[in-house]
Amino acid sequence: MYKWIVIGGGIQGSCVALLLLEEEKVETEDLLIIDPHQQPLERWRTITDKIEMSYLRSPLVHHLDADPYSLKKYSSKHNYASGFKGQYQRPRLDMFNQHSMDLLEKIGVMACWLQGEVSGLSWTESGWKVCVADGRCFVSERVVLAMGVNHTPHYPSWAETCRDHASVKHVFEMDNELPETGDVIVIGGGMTAAHLAYALTQKESIDSVTMVKRHPLRIHHFDSDPGWLGPKYLNKYDKLTSYKERREVIQHARNRGSVTRDLYLKLLQQERTGRLDMYTGCIQEWIENADGTMQLVMEDQEKLKGSTIMLATGSSVAMPGKEWLDPVIKHMHLPCAPCGFPIVTKELEWKNGLFVAGALAELEIGPVSRNIAGARKAAERILQYA
């Protein structure tokens, strides 16, 4: 019998587990973290490494530690050169990752780790029973649902028929490596697509790189206005009683499909040198040629040819864990908004010691819920209960 089980060991789940241990709300033997991967943040680290991201989009105070200046101190202590970048002091990715892993190791998160795929969740007289794919089940007084959204990549409608093609890859698929040769088409207009396209232009063995996006590049410092971190916007948001309105506000507030100015300038530079072509328009269909290459037919009937298509089209809009959460929602009549996401208390409790973080908490936390700052907010609210 555990006191807490955290489902998900990415940024969100690791942050919750870390704070529970740091604040001595639970001992390591009473905490279990269940995640499909061998280590914390593994999906995050794999994807960001694959696209060769060098700096985070968030500022230096957004990390997993309770001390806002912990990362700055870490940079000085370990002599990281160019540890932060730009007006908002965005941290180096490798430094952020190592800081996170050192912190998780120090606090004892790995002692609570279980690699496994959750297959079921149910309420019993003893507490919450969490089952994993190998048949084992664990019981806990409280459970935190902190699954990430990147586990379910989004495939545009035109790509559904070619998603199993060997030359069509989604960057969110863990085992998909970047191509080393040929003509590569990158689909997407946000940070992931921009990092991916730039990384591919650095490979001399790649013949050409084309970035296809539905809209011109949008430039924003962050994925939402910093006002969403505090009362500037949240006071008004918290007064909204309609969850349909809250969802609309979140969708409007997020700078989806946007890039930072420095990354935008790097893409323009590659375009000027002829290493990158950027095309704005909607894809109608794909065609496989007799020689194994592919063509994308655009809405203006122009055809773009490539040997590999790399999708950087984000994650599915589906609720994380939907396949095993849906039966729980129906059986326990858990309250959900019209969009299907949880309606929870201020402490992010859904029902009977069942808590949420990340995307599942966004109707309460707001537009920043899915990012690092949102992870901190969720952990702090859950600890109010603990």
Secondary structure in CASP SS format (residue, H / E / C, confidence):
PFRMAT SS
TARGET T0000
AUTHOR 0000-0000-0000
METHOD secondary structure of the structure
MODEL  1
M C 1.00
Y E 1.00
K E 1.00
W E 1.00
I E 1.00
V E 1.00
I E 1.00
G C 1.00
G C 1.00
G C 1.00
I H 1.00
Q H 1.00
G H 1.00
S H 1.00
C H 1.00
V H 1.00
A H 1.00
L H 1.00
L H 1.00
L H 1.00
L H 1.00
E H 1.00
E C 1.00
E C 1.00
K C 1.00
V C 1.00
E C 1.00
T H 1.00
E H 1.00
D H 1.00
L E 1.00
L E 1.00
I E 1.00
I E 1.00
D E 1.00
P C 1.00
H C 1.00
Q C 1.00
Q C 1.00
P C 1.00
L C 1.00
E H 1.00
R H 1.00
W H 1.00
R H 1.00
T H 1.00
I H 1.00
T H 1.00
D H 1.00
K H 1.00
I C 1.00
E C 1.00
M C 1.00
S C 1.00
Y E 1.00
L C 1.00
R C 1.00
S C 1.00
P C 1.00
L C 1.00
V C 1.00
H C 1.00
H C 1.00
L C 1.00
D C 1.00
A C 1.00
D C 1.00
P C 1.00
Y C 1.00
S H 1.00
L H 1.00
K H 1.00
K H 1.00
Y H 1.00
S H 1.00
S H 1.00
K H 1.00
H C 1.00
N C 1.00
Y C 1.00
A C 1.00
S C 1.00
G C 1.00
F E 1.00
K E 1.00
G C 1.00
Q C 1.00
Y C 1.00
Q C 1.00
R E 1.00
P E 1.00
R E 1.00
L H 1.00
D H 1.00
M H 1.00
F H 1.00
N H 1.00
Q H 1.00
H H 1.00
S H 1.00
M H 1.00
D H 1.00
L H 1.00
L H 1.00
E H 1.00
K H 1.00
I H 1.00
G C 1.00
V H 1.00
M H 1.00
A H 1.00
C H 1.00
W E 1.00
L E 1.00
Q E 1.00
G C 1.00
E C 1.00
V E 1.00
S E 1.00
G E 1.00
L E 1.00
S E 1.00
W E 1.00
T E 1.00
E C 1.00
S C 1.00
G E 1.00
W E 1.00
K E 1.00
V E 1.00
C E 1.00
V E 1.00
A C 1.00
D C 1.00
G C 1.00
R C 1.00
C E 1.00
F E 1.00
V E 1.00
S E 1.00
E E 1.00
R E 1.00
V E 1.00
V E 1.00
L E 1.00
A C 1.00
M C 1.00
G C 1.00
V C 1.00
N C 1.00
H C 1.00
T C 1.00
P E 1.00
H C 1.00
Y C 1.00
P C 1.00
S H 1.00
W H 1.00
A H 1.00
E H 1.00
T H 1.00
C H 1.00
R C 1.00
D C 1.00
H C 1.00
A C 1.00
S C 1.00
V E 1.00
K E 1.00
H E 1.00
V C 1.00
F C 1.00
E C 1.00
M C 1.00
D C 1.00
N C 1.00
E C 1.00
L C 1.00
P C 1.00
E C 1.00
T C 1.00
G E 1.00
D E 1.00
V E 1.00
I E 1.00
V E 1.00
I E 1.00
G C 1.00
G C 1.00
G C 1.00
M H 1.00
T H 1.00
A H 1.00
A H 1.00
H H 1.00
L H 1.00
A H 1.00
Y H 1.00
A H 1.00
L H 1.00
T H 1.00
Q C 1.00
K C 1.00
E C 1.00
S C 1.00
I E 1.00
D E 1.00
S E 1.00
V E 1.00
T E 1.00
M E 1.00
V E 1.00
K E 1.00
R C 1.00
H C 1.00
P C 1.00
L C 1.00
R E 1.00
I E 1.00
H C 1.00
H C 1.00
F C 1.00
D C 1.00
S C 1.00
D C 1.00
P H 1.00
G H 1.00
W H 1.00
L H 1.00
G C 1.00
P H 1.00
K H 1.00
Y H 1.00
L H 1.00
N H 1.00
K H 1.00
Y H 1.00
D H 1.00
K C 1.00
L C 1.00
T C 1.00
S C 1.00
Y H 1.00
K H 1.00
E H 1.00
R H 1.00
R H 1.00
E H 1.00
V H 1.00
I H 1.00
Q H 1.00
H H 1.00
A H 1.00
R C 1.00
N C 1.00
R C 1.00
G C 1.00
S E 1.00
V E 1.00
T C 1.00
R H 1.00
D H 1.00
L H 1.00
Y H 1.00
L H 1.00
K H 1.00
L H 1.00
L H 1.00
Q H 1.00
Q H 1.00
E H 1.00
R H 1.00
T C 1.00
G C 1.00
R C 1.00
L E 1.00
D E 1.00
M E 1.00
Y E 1.00
T E 1.00
G C 1.00
C C 1.00
I E 1.00
Q E 1.00
E E 1.00
W E 1.00
I E 1.00
E E 1.00
N C 1.00
A C 1.00
D C 1.00
G C 1.00
T C 1.00
M E 1.00
Q E 1.00
L E 1.00
V E 1.00
M E 1.00
E C 1.00
D C 1.00
Q C 1.00
E C 1.00
K E 1.00
L E 1.00
K E 1.00
G E 1.00
S C 1.00
T E 1.00
I E 1.00
M E 1.00
L E 1.00
A C 1.00
T C 1.00
G C 1.00
S E 1.00
S C 1.00
V C 1.00
A C 1.00
M C 1.00
P C 1.00
G C 1.00
K H 1.00
E H 1.00
W H 1.00
L H 1.00
D H 1.00
P H 1.00
V H 1.00
I H 1.00
K H 1.00
H H 1.00
M H 1.00
H C 1.00
L C 1.00
P C 1.00
C E 1.00
A C 1.00
P C 1.00
C C 1.00
G C 1.00
F C 1.00
P E 1.00
I C 1.00
V C 1.00
T C 1.00
K C 1.00
E C 1.00
L C 1.00
E E 1.00
W E 1.00
K E 1.00
N C 1.00
G C 1.00
L E 1.00
F E 1.00
V E 1.00
A C 1.00
G H 1.00
A H 1.00
L H 1.00
A H 1.00
E H 1.00
L H 1.00
E H 1.00
I H 1.00
G C 1.00
P C 1.00
V C 1.00
S C 1.00
R C 1.00
N C 1.00
I H 1.00
A H 1.00
G H 1.00
A H 1.00
R H 1.00
K H 1.00
A H 1.00
A H 1.00
E H 1.00
R H 1.00
I H 1.00
L H 1.00
Q H 1.00
Y H 1.00
A C 1.00
END
